[in-house]
């Protein structure tokens, strides 16, 4: 059912916890499944120098949070903004179809944290981040 990569990130999640000095924080949730993800970013000179997450949810939610943090850590903001839920799914070697929404939440949590970062800098995040919220039933950004 789950790939080896999913199980590894579920059983040994990377970058778990809260960053006290985060300058970008984003939280998203899915009311249908109860998953909640919160991402904490520390950005310096346009680079994500540290990232942490706190996730309440299933194995897929934890695994997608973990791999997403690894994919953006050390990257420029511009690259993190390009992270898609499809890339998260591919990095994990796939997810069951009914768990794809977890990858959407990981993407959205990062984008919300980046939007928060821009807002704290006095910059309107919309041109960079776009619209974040979706209910995952018929959005354009998920892999359904």
BELTACOR-V777099 format. One record per backbone hydrogen bond with DSSP energy under -1.0 kcal/mol. CO is the residue of the C=O (numbers start at 0). NH is the residue of the N-H. If there is no record, write none. Layout:
co=CO nh=NH
co=CO nh=NH
//
This chain:
co=2 nh=6
co=3 nh=7
co=4 nh=8
co=5 nh=9
co=6 nh=10
co=7 nh=11
co=14 nh=52
co=18 nh=21
co=23 nh=40
co=25 nh=38
co=27 nh=36
co=29 nh=33
co=34 nh=29
co=35 nh=55
co=36 nh=27
co=37 nh=53
co=38 nh=25
co=39 nh=51
co=40 nh=22
co=40 nh=23
co=41 nh=48
co=41 nh=49
co=43 nh=46
co=45 nh=76
co=46 nh=43
co=46 nh=48
co=47 nh=73
co=49 nh=41
co=51 nh=39
co=52 nh=16
co=53 nh=37
co=55 nh=35
co=57 nh=61
co=58 nh=62
co=59 nh=63
co=60 nh=64
co=61 nh=65
co=62 nh=66
co=63 nh=67
co=64 nh=68
co=65 nh=69
co=66 nh=70
co=67 nh=71
co=68 nh=72
co=71 nh=74
co=74 nh=47
co=75 nh=79
co=76 nh=80
co=79 nh=82
co=83 nh=87
co=84 nh=88
co=85 nh=89
co=86 nh=90
co=87 nh=91
co=88 nh=93
co=89 nh=92
co=95 nh=98
co=96 nh=99
co=98 nh=101
co=99 nh=102
co=99 nh=103
co=100 nh=104
co=101 nh=105
co=102 nh=106
co=103 nh=107
co=104 nh=108
co=105 nh=109
co=106 nh=110
co=107 nh=111
co=108 nh=112
co=109 nh=113
co=110 nh=114
co=111 nh=115
co=112 nh=116
co=113 nh=117
co=114 nh=118
co=115 nh=119
co=116 nh=120
co=117 nh=122
co=118 nh=121
co=124 nh=127
co=124 nh=128
co=125 nh=129
//
